[in-house]
């Protein structure tokens, strides 16, 4: 398992949650909605009060240093593990042929991905529709926090994700019309200022979402989308795209080989003793962030983990242990094979992360930490080396 990539993903989720919590009308990843009118079926009158000022440092136990980082390159790693085999493995990798049939399937998928959403404006809204609306909720004539949104998609279904009654007034409305209606919040709603209260929502329906229409594969489409790649005709595009798909196939083989080989490497490692300080640092870095964000949303730590991380606290600790073990194995091989990251390699990979996460280098390092970013970069370099040292046996299915 690529724990290095998973850590970046988990920390990115924290940042996404932080940003989303400032704009409560947005969805957060695949978790529940957090705007004022989202459904709260699991809420009860004993719900934890939100603490918007909660900070990660409030949850770090005395004696734990979350800034602690092992110096893997200078420390003697043989006291923690004994390396086994990491070269000369053979692994059967399932793959496919990039033939004309596969090419046509992928082109069809590409055209579907470029489909344009249609807007229905000549009939009234009905059950099962997806509609785009603006809405403003007021309590005693005053708009309340989290009760307004613009140009949001709402499904007119029984499980819309919003509180009971919120979508009732959106039925049988012509696009372009504005309607106002009363909505009573549930008695057990988590926000005390809204629980059991009668509010008024004013909703403007923009349009009903129609079936998407895929473009036709012709020279005009090719020129518009792929002219910068030197493609201006369908035939030129097919040659270009087939080459791209073959490159994609080869990269997937490398990824699969690296993953298989890494699993075999880890199975062949003998653990002597893992450094507890490094494990505690990583575990509490993650836990303290999760604790703080949970408190900000009036959730328990366990509820937050279940809703947004998909892990238990025990799994979070196990994750930290496995991550540090992987680090030690990685750097043991790096030191044995002189694969340390150069300054040029660091700069190139940092630049890629900055583009991916839309952050400056300073923001990236402040968010994730220099050492953990370097761990991911070192991992990627090692994976490339593993593909050179080990053999993939392609099995076309």
KELUMTI-50132 format. One record per atom (N, C-alpha, C): residue in three letters; y, x, z. Coordinates in steps of 0.1 Angstrom, whole numbers, plus 5000, padded with zeros to 4 digits. Example, Ala and Ser with C-alpha at 12.3 -4.5 7.8 and 13.67 -1.06 7.14 Angstrom:
ALA494351325078ALA495551235078ALA496751325078SER497851285071SER498951375071SER500051295079
This chain:
UNK498850085000UNK500050005000UNK501250095000UNK502250064992UNK503450134991UNK504450095002UNK504250155014UNK505150115025UNK506550165023UNK506750265015UNK508150315013UNK508950215006UNK508450154995UNK509150054988UNK509249924997UNK508249895005UNK508349775014UNK509449795024UNK509749915029UNK510749925039UNK512149895032UNK512349955020UNK513549925013UNK513749775011UNK512649705007UNK512749565005UNK513049495018UNK512449535029UNK512749465042UNK514149485046UNK514649605045UNK516049625049UNK517049555040UNK516649545027UNK517549475017UNK517549325021UNK516449275026UNK516449135031UNK517349115042UNK517349215052UNK518349205063UNK519749195058UNK520149275049UNK521449275043UNK521749145036UNK520849095029UNK520948975021UNK521148855031UNK520448865042UNK520548755053UNK521948765059UNK522348885062UNK523648905068UNK524748845059UNK524748875046UNK525748825037UNK525648675036UNK524448625035UNK524248475033UNK524648405046UNK524548465058UNK524848395070UNK526448375071UNK527148445063UNK528548425062UNK528948315053UNK528048275044UNK528348165035UNK527148075036UNK527147985046UNK526047915050UNK525547805040UNK526247785029UNK525747685019UNK524747745009UNK524447875011UNK523547935002UNK522047945007UNK521147954998UNK519747975002UNK519548125005UNK518648155015UNK518348285018UNK516948315014UNK516748395003UNK515448434998UNK514648304996UNK513448305002UNK512548185001UNK512448115014UNK513348155024UNK513348095037UNK514047955036UNK514247895048UNK514847765049UNK516347775046UNK516947665042UNK518447665039UNK519147675053UNK520347735053UNK521047745065UNK522447675065UNK522647585055UNK523947515055UNK523847405065UNK524947345068UNK524947245079UNK524147115076UNK523847095063UNK523146965060UNK521746995056UNK521247125058UNK519847155055UNK518947085065UNK517747055061UNK516746985069UNK516347075081UNK516247015093UNK515847085105UNK514747015112UNK513646985105UNK512646905111UNK512046975123UNK512147105124UNK511447175136UNK512447195147UNK513747155145UNK514747175156UNK514447075167UNK514847125180UNK514747035191UNK515947055200UNK515946975210UNK517146975219UNK517247105227UNK516147185228UNK516047305235UNK516347425226UNK516847405214UNK517047515205UNK517947615210UNK517747745207UNK518547855212UNK519947845207UNK520947865215UNK522347855211UNK522647975202UNK523347955191UNK523748075183UNK524648165189UNK524548295187UNK525448395192UNK525948475181UNK527048435174UNK527548505163UNK527948655165UNK528148695178UNK528548825181UNK527348925184UNK526148875183UNK524948955186UNK524949075177UNK524649195183UNK524549315176UNK523249385178UNK522649465168UNK521349525170UNK521349615183UNK522349685186UNK522349775198UNK522149695211UNK522449565211UNK522149485223UNK520749465226UNK519849505217UNK518449475218UNK517549605219UNK518149715219UNK517449845220UNK517149875234UNK515949895238UNK515549935252UNK516150065256UNK516350085269UNK516850215274UNK515750315271UNK516250435266UNK515250545264UNK514750555249UNK515050445241UNK514650445227UNK515850495219UNK515550595210UNK516650655201UNK516250615187UNK516950515182UNK516650465168UNK517150565158UNK517950655162UNK518450755152UNK517450875151UNK516450875159UNK515550985159UNK514750995145UNK514751115140UNK513951135127UNK513251265128UNK511951265125UNK511151385124UNK511651475113UNK511651605116UNK511951705105UNK510551745099UNK510051665090UNK508751685085UNK508551825078UNK509551875072UNK509451995065UNK509352115074UNK509952115086UNK509852225095UNK508852215105UNK508452085108UNK507452065119UNK506052095114UNK505152145124UNK503752165121UNK503052035121UNK502751985109UNK502151855108UNK500651855110UNK500051975111UNK498551975113UNK498151935127UNK499151915136UNK498751865150UNK498651715150UNK499051655139UNK499051505138UNK497851455129UNK497651525118UNK496551485109UNK495851605103UNK494651575097UNK493951675089UNK493851615075UNK494451675065UNK494351625051UNK492951635046UNK492551535038UNK491351545030UNK491551575016UNK490851515007UNK490951534992UNK492151454987UNK492951514978UNK494051444972UNK494151474957UNK493251554952UNK493151594938UNK491751564932UNK491651534919UNK490351524913UNK489651394914UNK490351294918UNK489751154919UNK489751094905UNK488751014903UNK488750924891UNK488750784895UNK489550704888UNK489650564891UNK489650474879UNK488750374879UNK488750274868UNK489950184869UNK490750174859UNK491950094859UNK491849984848UNK491849854853UNK491849744843UNK493149744835UNK493049734822UNK494249724814UNK493949624802UNK494849634792UNK494749544781UNK495149614768UNK494949554757UNK495349614744UNK496649544740UNK497649624735UNK498849574730UNK498649544715UNK497949434712UNK497649404698UNK498649294694UNK498449244682UNK499349134677UNK499349004685UNK498148974690UNK498048854699UNK498848864711UNK498648984718UNK499449004730UNK500949014727UNK501349074716UNK502749084712UNK503348944711UNK502648864704UNK503148724701UNK503248644714UNK502248664724UNK502348594736UNK503548644744UNK503848774744UNK505048824751UNK506348784745UNK506348774731UNK507548724725UNK507848584728UNK506748504729UNK506948354733UNK507448344747UNK506948434756UNK507448434770UNK508948474770UNK509248574762UNK510648624761UNK511548514757UNK511148434747UNK512048334742UNK512148224752UNK511048194760UNK511148094771UNK512148144781UNK512148274784UNK513048334794UNK514548324790UNK514748314777UNK516048304771UNK516448154768UNK515648064773UNK515947924771UNK517247884777UNK517947794771UNK519247754776UNK519147614783UNK519647604795UNK519547474802UNK520447374795UNK519847254794UNK520647144788UNK521247054799UNK522346994796UNK523046914806UNK523046764801UNK522546674810UNK522546534807UNK523746464813UNK524546404806UNK525746334811UNK525846184807UNK524846134800UNK524946004794UNK524045894801UNK523645934813UNK522845834821UNK523045854836UNK522645754844UNK522845774858UNK521745854864UNK522045904876UNK521045984883UNK519845904888UNK518645964889UNK517545884894UNK516545974901UNK515545914907UNK514545984915UNK513946094906UNK513746214912UNK513146324905UNK514146414897UNK515346364896UNK516346454889UNK516746574897UNK517146674890UNK517846784896UNK519246774891UNK520246774900UNK521646754896UNK522446864902UNK523646894895UNK524646984901UNK525846904906UNK526146944918UNK527246864925UNK528146954933UNK529346894936UNK530246944947UNK530146844958UNK530146894970UNK530246794981UNK531146854993UNK531746755000UNK532546785012UNK532146695023UNK531746745034UNK531446665046UNK532546665056UNK532946545061UNK533946535071UNK533446465083UNK534046505095UNK533746445108UNK535046395113UNK535246265115UNK536546215120UNK537646255111UNK537346255097UNK538346285087UNK538646435085UNK537946525092UNK538146665091UNK536946735086UNK537046815076UNK535946895070UNK535346985081UNK534046985082UNK533347065092UNK532747185086UNK532547295094UNK532047425089UNK530547405084UNK530347455071UNK529047445065UNK528747315058UNK529647225058UNK529447095052UNK529947085038UNK530347185032UNK530947185019UNK530347285010UNK530147244997UNK529647344987UNK530047294973UNK530047394964UNK530547364950UNK529447414940UNK529247324930UNK528347354919UNK526947404924UNK526347324933UNK525047354938UNK523947254932UNK522747304930UNK521647224925UNK520947154937UNK520747024935UNK520046944945UNK519046854938UNK517846854944UNK516746774939UNK516746634945UNK516746534937UNK516646394942UNK515246354945UNK514646414955UNK513246384959UNK513246364974UNK512046314979UNK511946284993UNK511946415002UNK511646524996UNK511646655003UNK512746744997UNK513946694996UNK515046764990UNK515446894998UNK515046895011UNK515347015020UNK516646985028UNK517246865026UNK518446835034UNK518146725044UNK519046705053UNK518846605064UNK518646465058UNK517846385065UNK517646245060UNK518946175057UNK519046115046UNK520246035042UNK521246105034UNK521146245034UNK522146315027UNK522246295012UNK521046285006UNK521046264991UNK521046114987UNK521046024997UNK520845884993UNK522045834984UNK523245874987UNK524345834979UNK524545894966UNK523645984963UNK523646054950UNK522845994939UNK522145884942UNK521345814933UNK522245714925UNK521845684913UNK522545584905UNK524045614903UNK524245744900UNK525645784898UNK525745854884UNK526845814877UNK527045874864UNK527646014866UNK527146114858UNK527846244859UNK529346234856UNK530146304864UNK531546294863UNK532146204874UNK531346114880UNK531846024890UNK531846094904UNK532746044913UNK532746094926UNK532545974936UNK531645994945UNK531245884955UNK531445934969UNK531645844978UNK531745874992UNK530745785000UNK530145835010UNK529145755018UNK528945815031UNK528445735040UNK528245785054UNK526845845056UNK526745945064UNK525546015068UNK525546045082UNK524445995089UNK524346025104UNK523446145106UNK523846245113UNK523046365115UNK521946325126UNK520846395125UNK519746365135UNK520246395149UNK519646315159UNK520046335173UNK519646475177UNK518546535172UNK518146665177UNK518546775168UNK519646755160UNK520146855151UNK520646975159UNK520447095154UNK520647215162UNK522047245165UNK523047195156UNK524447215159UNK524947095168UNK525347125180UNK525647025190UNK526846935185UNK527746995178UNK528946925173UNK528646825162UNK527446825157UNK527046735146UNK525846645150UNK525146685160UNK523946605164UNK524346465167UNK523646375160UNK523846225162UNK525246175157UNK525946255150UNK527346215146UNK527346145133UNK528246045131UNK528445985118UNK529446055110UNK529046105099UNK529946185090UNK530146115077UNK531046155069UNK531346105055UNK531246225045UNK530446205035UNK530346305024UNK530846245012UNK531746325005UNK532246294992UNK531646384982UNK530946324972UNK530146404963UNK530646374949UNK530746484941UNK531046474927UNK529846524919UNK529246434911UNK528046474903UNK528546534890UNK528246654887UNK528646724874UNK527746684863UNK526446714865UNK525446674854UNK524046674859UNK523146614852UNK521746614854UNK521146724846UNK520246804852UNK519546914846UNK518546864836UNK518746894823UNK517746854813UNK516746964810UNK515846944801UNK514847044797UNK515447154791UNK515047284794UNK515647394787UNK515147404773UNK515947464764UNK515647474750UNK515547624746UNK514447664742UNK514247804739UNK514747834725UNK515347954723UNK515947984710UNK514748014700UNK515148014687UNK514148044677UNK514248204674UNK513048264672UNK513048404668UNK513448414654UNK514748464652UNK515248484638UNK516148604639UNK516548644627UNK517448764626UNK518648754634UNK519248634635UNK520448614643UNK520248644658UNK519148584663UNK518748614677UNK518548754680UNK517748824671UNK517448964673UNK518749044673UNK519649024663UNK520849094662UNK521749084674UNK521748964679UNK522648934691UNK522049004704UNK520748994706UNK520149044718UNK519749194717UNK519349234706UNK518849374705UNK519449454694UNK520649414689UNK521349494680UNK521749634685UNK521949644698UNK522349774704UNK521149864705UNK519949814703UNK518749894702UNK518349924688UNK519249894678UNK518949924664UNK518049814657UNK517949704663UNK517149594657UNK518049484652UNK517949454639UNK518749344633UNK517849244625UNK516549274625UNK515649184618UNK514449154627UNK513749044624UNK512549014632UNK511549124631UNK511349174620UNK510349284618UNK510749414626UNK511949444625UNK512449564633UNK512249544648UNK512549414652UNK512349384667UNK510849394671UNK509949344662UNK508549344666UNK508049494668UNK508449584659UNK508049724660UNK508649774673UNK509949754676UNK510549804688UNK509849744700UNK509649614700UNK509149544712UNK507649584715UNK506949604705UNK505549654707UNK505449784713UNK506349874709UNK506450014715UNK506850004730UNK507749904733UNK508249884747UNK507049834755UNK506249744750UNK505149694757UNK504049794759UNK503849884750UNK502849994752UNK503350084763UNK504650114763UNK505150204774UNK505050134787UNK505250004787UNK505049924800UNK503649924804UNK502649914795UNK501249924798UNK500850054804UNK501450164799UNK501150294804UNK501650324818UNK502850264820UNK503550274833UNK502750204843UNK502150084840UNK501350004849UNK500050084852UNK499550144843UNK498250224845UNK498650334856UNK499750404854UNK500150504863UNK500350444877UNK501050334878UNK501250274891UNK499950234898UNK499050174890UNK497750134895UNK496850254900UNK496950364891UNK496250484895UNK496750544908UNK498050554909UNK498650614921UNK498350534933UNK498350394932UNK497950314943UNK496550334947UNK495650334937UNK494150354940UNK493950484947UNK494550594941UNK494350724946UNK494950734960UNK496050674963UNK496650684976UNK495750624986UNK495150504983UNK494250444992UNK493050534995UNK492550614986UNK491450704988UNK491950824996UNK493150874994UNK493750985002UNK493850945016UNK494350825019UNK494550775033UNK493250755040UNK492250715032UNK490850695038UNK490250825042UNK490650935035UNK490051065038UNK490851145048UNK491951095053UNK492751155063UNK492151135077UNK492151245085UNK491751235099UNK492951235108UNK493151135116UNK494351125125UNK493951195138UNK494851285142UNK494651355155UNK495451275166UNK496751265163UNK497651195172UNK498951165164UNK499451045165UNK500751015158UNK501951025167UNK503051075162UNK504251095171UNK504850965175UNK504850935188UNK505250805193UNK506750785192UNK507550895193UNK508950885192UNK509450835179UNK508750885168UNK509050845154UNK508650695152UNK507550655158UNK507050515156UNK508050425163UNK508450455176UNK509350375183UNK510750365177UNK511150475171UNK512450475164UNK512450375152UNK511450375144UNK511350285132UNK511150145137UNK510250125146UNK509949985151UNK511149925157UNK511849995166UNK513049925172UNK514249925163UNK514350005153UNK515349995142UNK515249855136UNK513949825132UNK513749695125UNK513849575135UNK513249595146UNK513249485156UNK514549445161UNK515449545164UNK516749525169UNK517649445159UNK517449485146UNK518149415135UNK517649265135UNK516349245135UNK515849115134UNK516249025147UNK516249095158UNK516649025171UNK518148975169UNK518949065164UNK520449035163UNK520648915153UNK519948925142UNK520148815132UNK519548685137UNK518448695144UNK517948575150UNK518948505159UNK519448585168UNK520448535178UNK521648475171UNK522148535160UNK523248485153UNK523048345147UNK521748325144UNK521448195138UNK520848095148UNK520848135161UNK520348045171UNK518848025171UNK518148135166UNK516648125165UNK516048225174UNK514848205178UNK514148305186UNK513748425176UNK513448535182UNK512948655174UNK511748615167UNK510748545173UNK509548515167UNK509748415155UNK510648315157UNK510948225147UNK511548295135UNK512448385137UNK513048465126UNK512048535118UNK511148605125UNK510048685119UNK509248595110UNK508848475115UNK508048385107UNK508748335095UNK510048305097UNK510748235086UNK511248335075UNK511648455079UNK512248545069UNK511548665066UNK510648715075UNK509948835073UNK508448815070UNK507948705075UNK506548685072UNK505548765080UNK506048815092UNK505248905100UNK505348855115UNK504348905123UNK504448885137UNK504949015143UNK505349015156UNK505749145162UNK504649245162UNK503449205164UNK502349305164UNK502249365150UNK502449285139UNK502349345126UNK503549435123UNK504649405129UNK505849495127UNK505649635134UNK504949635145UNK504649755152UNK503549835144UNK502549765139UNK501549825130UNK502149885118UNK503149815112UNK503849855100UNK504449995103UNK505150005115UNK505850125118UNK504850245120UNK503650215126UNK502650315128UNK502150365114UNK501850275106UNK501350305092UNK502350385084UNK503650345086UNK504650405078UNK504850555082UNK504850585095UNK504950715100UNK503750805096UNK502550735097UNK501350805092UNK501450845078UNK501950755069UNK502150785055UNK503050895053UNK504150895061UNK505151005060UNK504551135062UNK503751145073UNK503051275076UNK502151315065UNK501351225060UNK500451265049UNK501251305036UNK502351235033UNK503151265022UNK503751405023UNK504351435034UNK504951575036UNK503951685038UNK502751645042UNK501651745043UNK501351795029UNK501251695020UNK500951735006UNK502151804999UNK503351745002UNK504551804996UNK504651955000UNK504451985013UNK504552125017UNK503452215011UNK502252155009UNK501152235004UNK501352254989UNK502052174982UNK502252184967UNK503652214963UNK504552244973UNK505952284970UNK506652174962UNK506552044966UNK507151934959UNK508451884965UNK509051964973UNK510251914980UNK511351874970UNK512051764973UNK513151714965UNK514251814963UNK514751824950UNK515851914948UNK517151834949UNK518251894950UNK519551824951UNK519851744939UNK519451794927UNK519651714914UNK518851584915UNK517551604919UNK516651484920UNK517251384930UNK517751434941UNK518251344951UNK519451264945UNK520351334939UNK521551274933UNK521151164923UNK520151194914UNK519751104904UNK519150974910UNK518250994920UNK517650874926UNK518550794934UNK519450854942UNK520450784949UNK521350694940UNK521650754928UNK522450684919UNK521750554914UNK520450564912UNK519650444908UNK519650344919UNK519450384932UNK519550284943UNK520850214944UNK521950294941UNK523250234942UNK523450124932UNK522950154920UNK523050044909UNK522149924913UNK520949954918UNK519949844921UNK520549754932UNK521149814943UNK521649734954UNK523149704954UNK523749754943UNK525249734941UNK525949784953UNK525749904957UNK526349964969UNK526850104965UNK527850154972UNK528250294971UNK527250384978UNK527250514975UNK526350604982UNK526550594997UNK527750585002UNK528050585016UNK527450455022UNK527650345015UNK527150215020UNK525650215021UNK525050275011UNK523550285010UNK523050365022UNK523650485025UNK523150565035UNK523350505049UNK524550435051UNK524850375063UNK523850255066UNK523450195055UNK522550075057UNK521150115059UNK520650225052UNK519150255053UNK518850385060UNK519850475060UNK519650605066UNK519150705056UNK519850825057UNK519550935047UNK518050975047UNK517450985059UNK516051035060UNK515150935054UNK515350805056UNK514350705051UNK514550695036UNK515750705031UNK515950705017UNK515250825010UNK515450935016UNK514751055011UNK513251045012UNK512750975022UNK511350945022UNK510850865010UNK511650765006UNK511250684994UNK511250774982UNK512350854981UNK512450944969UNK511351044968UNK510951094980UNK509851194980UNK508551124977UNK508351004981UNK507150924978UNK507050914963UNK508150874956UNK508150854942UNK507750974934UNK508251094939UNK507951214932UNK506451254934UNK505951224946UNK504551254949UNK503651164941UNK504051034939UNK503250944931UNK503051004916UNK504151054911UNK504051114898UNK503051224897UNK503151314908UNK502251424908UNK500751374909UNK500551274917UNK499151224919UNK498551174905UNK499451124897UNK498951074884UNK498551194875UNK499151314877UNK498851434870UNK497551494875UNK497351484888UNK496251554895UNK494951474894UNK495051344891UNK493851254891UNK493751174878UNK492651114876UNK492351064862UNK492150914863UNK492750844853UNK492550694852UNK491550674840UNK490550594843UNK489550554833UNK489950414829UNK490550404817UNK491050274813UNK489850174809UNK489950054815UNK488949954812UNK489649834806UNK489549814793UNK490249704786UNK489449584788UNK490149484794UNK489449354796UNK489749254786
